[in-house]
């Protein structure tokens, strides 16, 4: 049997650069598996895109203020997860907050109009959404669901589960920096995963050795504007409509990427002390950079 070598497959989806890395002795088998991964990621993107009228999210949003929409089992599960993280975060993680993009434009260094921002905030409120079985209704016209807060992480897990179910034990799935490890490298060594420096994204500020699990990062460096010397990022507090300020970035490790991503987003939405406590209580290894650039390293000592 020939020795396994690392095969890399890059592709674009979900508005980011992605990569599948698989160790295999058969290049065609690796390419076939990578093709299945890409198809699954694109399936999820198409199904839950807020930009597509024919997506599940598009149909729900179009019916806001009108009749309930019947959803399938997969969507019901994701809505249940959204409900759980809404409650765990005291309402900070709210998938109805995507309407804030109507007020914010991160292509122009200008703060949102206060009237438009107030109108958007008034449409937010997961606790107002009506759910009965597989039926969901947004009670007010103009309300929207947005799966952008966890859709990519969900796709990472789905892709990884496909690989694992097919017997792949050495590789990783990386969607825009959120990733899941299928198992160690072929020689048993862990993967060395860099954590992005939020003020110098071209380099790593720290490195973690992982042989399994998932890692996700939330930060203020992905999309932002600067106004009067102050940074405003795309992670917005649904209660005020304004950008988070306590952290430059938060990275967490968990068994699944969906969980890791929710931990980091919720921590970003909290103040420095509360976010630190939230991460420590979760028990997940984490590395965070405060607004002043100081680090909080919640990873086990090696």
Secondary structure, 3 states (H helix, E strand, C coil): CCCCEEEEEEEEECCEEEEEEEEECCHHHHHHHHHHHHHHHHHHHHHHCCCCCCCHHHHHHHCCCCCCEECCHHHHHHHHHHHHHHHHCCCCCCCCHHHHHHCCCCCCCCCCCHHHHHHHHCCCCHHHCEEECCEEECCCCCCCCCHHHCHHHHHHHHHHHHHHHCCCCCEEEEECCEEEEEECCCCCCCEEEEEEECCEEEEEEEEEEECCEEEEEEECCCCEEEECCEEEECCECCCCCCECCCEEEEEEEECCHHHHHHHHHHHHHCCHHHHHHHHHHHCCCEEEEECCCCEEECCCCC
